[in-house]
């Protein structure tokens, strides 16, 4: 039987209700939340509240910015690029793949002494450690010493999962591309004698990485036995259990390896390589003068237009040298203070005009 359409049968624009049915509605429930009757607070912006806020922000941010900027400028830092792309560079000969191993020496001068602990970094440019497939190319279970993951790495490690029908330890693209240049620092004495600067290789990794995230396979056997049945990464010269003669800095808990495995967010980055500890309070850690940087050039970067550098830097309570934070505080504080002055002048001008108009009326 055909039904007659009647617009009055619709409720709130909905479809017609069948005979004998319950009327349907799209009207929200009659609650304070759905009907937007909840109590609300809306600030009333007046000159008495806005102007002091701008001035307070300016008076707080500007001194903080000046302090941070001065502290950053007091940090001593020097960068030595040793990529070797310039034909006049001592490391230019190392770009040839036929020269292995290649050792080059760069001499430089410290104009000012470096006080306190000095940190030696290696820096890379145009190296994208933040690529998604690169970041995922690791097996955290294997790195944590899990025996089953050691012999059966995650498929995320492909194509660096197995080699020569053996599981790779450590597997993945991150471990396979580990930085392997060797840097040595020498101070030139008064009689042109070279005095080696002691470089500390332990204490450069995060405590949580060294003691929680990275562990060697369990057992009391020698480390080579615990890694039995595995093979080294494709680009490595020696297996993971031969990274260091010190048992506490070998295998998966080698601190150079741990530092490299913490991937960088940007294509230009630096990673801590060594620590130069202060010997006494009477003499600077690195006196001003001439130095030699001895480099065993192993890590290739020329194929992807990368660059390599060595950085020596002191630190302060705010970390390494970074003038941007101080400049940002000063800029924000100055803009806020200037806006406060402009708004104060505008308010004073128009308030006086309003008072005069009221008197005239």
C-alpha positions in Angstrom: 0.0 0.0 0.0 1.4 3.4 -0.9 1.9 5.9 1.9 1.2 9.7 1.6 4.2 12.0 2.3 3.5 14.7 4.9 6.2 17.2 5.8 4.6 17.7 9.3 5.6 14.1 10.2 9.3 15.0 10.1 11.0 16.0 13.3 14.1 18.3 13.0 14.5 17.6 9.3 14.7 13.8 9.9 13.0 11.1 7.9 9.2 10.6 8.3 8.3 8.5 11.3 6.5 5.2 10.5 2.9 4.9 11.8 2.9 3.9 15.4 6.6 4.4 15.8 8.5 6.6 18.3 9.6 10.0 17.0 13.3 10.3 16.4 15.2 13.5 17.1 18.7 14.8 16.5 18.4 17.4 19.2 21.3 17.0 21.8 20.4 15.9 25.3 19.3 18.6 27.7 22.5 18.6 29.7 24.7 21.4 30.7 27.6 20.0 28.7 25.7 19.3 25.5 23.7 22.5 25.7 26.8 24.5 26.5 25.6 25.9 29.8 28.8 25.1 31.8 30.2 27.9 33.7 33.0 29.7 31.9 35.6 32.3 32.7 36.7 34.8 30.1 39.4 37.3 31.0 38.7 41.0 30.5 41.8 42.5 28.9 42.4 46.0 30.2 45.4 48.3 30.1 45.9 47.6 33.8 46.4 43.9 33.2 48.0 43.7 29.7 50.7 46.4 30.1 52.3 45.0 33.3 52.3 41.6 31.7 54.4 42.8 28.8 56.8 44.8 31.0 57.3 41.8 33.4 58.0 39.4 30.5 60.5 41.9 29.1 62.2 42.5 32.5 62.5 38.7 33.1 63.5 37.5 29.7 66.1 40.1 28.8 68.4 39.5 31.9 68.0 35.7 31.5 68.9 36.0 27.8 72.0 38.1 28.5 73.2 35.7 31.1 72.7 32.7 28.8 74.4 34.5 25.9 77.4 35.5 28.0 77.7 32.0 29.4 77.6 30.5 25.9 80.3 32.9 24.7 82.6 31.9 27.6 82.6 28.3 26.3 85.8 27.5 24.4 85.3 25.5 21.2 87.3 24.7 18.1 86.4 22.7 15.0 88.8 21.0 12.7 87.4 19.8 9.3 89.4 16.8 8.1 87.3 15.6 5.2 90.2 16.1 2.8 88.2 17.4 -0.2 90.7 20.3 -0.7 93.8 19.2 -2.5 95.9 21.2 -0.1 94.5 19.3 2.9 96.8 16.7 4.5 93.9 14.2 4.3 93.3 14.6 0.6 95.4 11.5 -0.1 92.9 9.4 2.0 90.1 9.9 -0.5 91.7 7.3 -2.7 90.3 3.8 -1.9 93.7 2.4 -2.7 95.4 4.0 0.3 94.5 1.8 3.2 95.1 2.3 6.0 95.5 6.0 5.6 97.0 8.2 8.3 97.0 12.0 8.1 98.1 14.7 10.5 96.6 18.2 10.9 98.3 20.8 13.0 96.3 23.6 14.6 96.8 26.3 17.3 94.7 27.0 20.4 94.6 30.8 20.8 93.1 30.5 24.3 93.5 27.8 27.0 90.7 25.4 27.7 89.9 25.1 31.4 88.0 22.3 33.1 87.0 19.1 31.4 87.3 19.2 27.6 85.1 17.1 25.4 86.2 15.7 22.1 83.5 15.1 19.5 83.4 13.8 16.0 81.0 15.5 13.6 79.3 14.3 10.4 77.4 16.3 7.9 74.9 15.2 5.2 74.4 11.9 7.1 70.7 11.1 7.5 70.5 8.9 10.6 66.8 10.0 10.9 65.7 8.0 7.9 62.8 5.7 9.0 64.2 2.5 7.6 67.6 3.3 9.0 66.3 4.0 12.5 64.3 0.8 12.6 67.2 -1.3 11.3 68.3 -2.8 14.7 67.3 -5.5 17.2 67.0 -4.2 20.7 66.5 -7.7 22.1 69.8 -8.7 20.6 71.5 -5.6 21.9 70.1 -6.4 25.3 71.9 -9.8 25.3 68.9 -12.1 24.6 70.5 -15.4 23.4 67.5 -16.3 21.1 67.7 -12.8 19.4 71.5 -13.2 19.1 71.1 -16.2 16.8 67.8 -15.2 15.2 67.9 -11.4 14.7 64.8 -9.4 13.9 63.7 -9.1 10.2 63.9 -5.3 10.7 67.7 -5.7 10.3 67.4 -6.8 6.6 69.6 -6.7 4.5 72.1 -6.8 7.4 70.5 -9.7 9.2 72.7 -12.6 8.1 75.9 -13.0 6.2 77.7 -16.2 5.2 74.7 -18.2 6.6 75.4 -16.8 10.0 73.5 -14.2 12.1 75.2 -10.8 12.2 75.9 -9.4 15.7 75.1 -6.6 16.0 72.6 -6.7 13.1 71.1 -3.7 11.2 72.2 -0.7 9.1 73.0 1.5 12.2 75.6 -0.9 13.5 76.9 -1.7 10.0 77.7 2.0 9.4 79.5 2.6 12.8 82.0 5.4 12.8 85.5 3.9 12.9 88.0 6.8 12.4 90.7 6.9 15.1 91.6 10.3 16.5 94.7 11.1 18.6 95.8 14.4 20.0 99.3 15.6 20.6 100.6 18.8 22.2 103.7 20.4 20.7 106.2 21.1 23.5 108.8 23.9 23.8 111.5 21.7 22.0 109.0 20.6 19.4 108.5 17.4 21.2 105.1 15.7 20.8 103.3 15.0 24.1 100.2 12.8 23.8 97.1 14.2 25.3 95.4 11.5 27.4 91.9 10.7 26.0 89.4 8.9 28.2 87.2 6.5 26.3 84.9 5.4 29.1 82.2 7.6 30.6 81.0 8.9 27.3 77.7 7.0 27.0 74.5 7.5 28.9 74.2 5.5 32.1 70.9 4.0 31.1 72.3 2.9 27.8 75.4 1.3 29.3 73.7 -0.5 32.2 70.1 -1.1 31.0 69.6 -1.0 27.2 72.9 -2.7 26.1 74.2 -6.0 27.6 76.4 -8.8 26.5 75.0 -12.3 26.2 74.9 -13.9 29.7 77.4 -16.4 30.9 80.9 -16.7 32.4 82.7 -17.9 29.3 85.0 -15.6 27.4 83.2 -13.1 25.3 84.2 -14.8 22.0 82.5 -18.0 23.2 79.3 -16.2 24.0 79.2 -14.7 20.5 80.0 -18.1 18.9 77.9 -18.8 15.9 77.6 -15.2 14.8 79.5 -13.1 12.4 80.6 -9.5 12.3 78.7 -6.8 10.3 79.7 -6.5 6.7 81.6 -3.2 6.9 83.4 -4.0 10.2 87.0 -5.0 10.2 86.8 -7.1 13.4 83.9 -8.7 15.4 82.1 -7.0 18.2 83.9 -9.0 20.9 87.2 -7.5 19.8 86.3 -3.8 20.0 88.4 -3.3 23.2 90.8 -5.2 25.3 88.9 -4.0 28.5 86.2 -6.5 29.3 84.0 -3.7 30.7 84.1 -1.8 27.4 83.8 -4.7 25.0 81.0 -6.3 23.0 77.6 -4.7 23.1 78.6 -2.5 26.0 81.5 -0.8 24.1 80.8 2.9 24.7 81.8 4.0 21.2 79.3 1.6 19.8 76.6 2.7 22.3 77.1 6.4 21.4 76.8 5.6 17.7 73.6 3.6 18.2 71.8 6.6 19.6 70.7 8.1 16.3 70.8 11.8 15.6 67.7 13.8 14.6 69.4 16.0 12.0 71.7 15.3 9.1 74.5 17.5 10.7 75.4 16.2 14.1 78.2 15.5 16.6 78.8 12.6 18.9 81.0 12.4 21.9 84.2 10.6 21.1 86.6 11.1 24.1 86.9 13.0 27.4 90.0 15.0 28.4 89.8 15.3 32.2 91.3 18.2 34.1 94.5 17.1 35.8 94.9 19.8 38.4 93.6 23.2 39.3 96.9 25.0 38.7 97.2 24.3 35.0 94.6 24.5 32.2 93.5 21.2 30.7 94.6 22.3 27.2 97.1 25.2 27.4 97.2 27.6 24.5 99.7 26.6 21.8 100.3 24.2 18.9 98.7 20.8 18.6 98.7 17.9 16.2 95.6 15.8 15.4 96.6 12.4 14.2 93.8 10.7 12.2 93.5 7.1 11.0 91.2 7.8 8.1 88.8 4.8 7.7 85.2 6.3 7.5 84.2 7.2 3.9 82.0 10.2 3.4 83.0 11.5 0.0 80.5 9.2 -1.9 77.5 11.0 -0.3 79.1 14.5 -0.2 79.5 14.3 3.6 82.0 16.0 5.8 83.9 15.0 8.9 85.2 17.2 11.6 86.7 17.0 15.1 85.4 19.3 17.8 87.1 20.3 21.1 84.7 22.0 23.5 84.3 22.9 27.2 80.9 23.0 28.8 78.9 25.1 31.3 75.9 24.6 33.5 73.7 25.0 30.3 75.7 22.4 28.2 77.8 23.2 25.1 78.1 26.3 23.1 74.7 27.5 21.8 74.1 31.2 21.5 70.7 30.8 19.9 68.9 30.3 23.2 70.3 33.5 24.7 69.5 35.4 21.5 65.9 34.1 21.5 65.3 35.2 25.1 66.7 38.6 24.4 64.6 39.0 21.3 61.4 37.9 22.9 62.0 40.1 26.0 62.9 43.1 23.8 59.8 42.7 21.6 57.6 42.3 24.7 59.0 45.4 26.4 58.7 47.4 23.2 55.1 46.4 22.8 54.4 47.4 26.3 55.9 50.9 25.7 53.9 51.3 22.4 50.6 50.2 24.1 51.3 52.5 27.1 51.7 55.5 24.8 48.5 54.6 22.8 46.5 54.1 26.0 47.8 57.4 27.5 46.9 59.3 24.3 43.4 57.9 23.8 42.5 57.9 27.5 43.2 61.6 27.7 41.2 62.2 24.5 38.2 60.3 26.0 38.4 62.3 29.3 38.4 65.6 27.3 35.4 64.5 25.3 33.5 63.6 28.5 34.3 67.1 30.0 33.2 68.9 26.8 29.9 67.0 26.7 
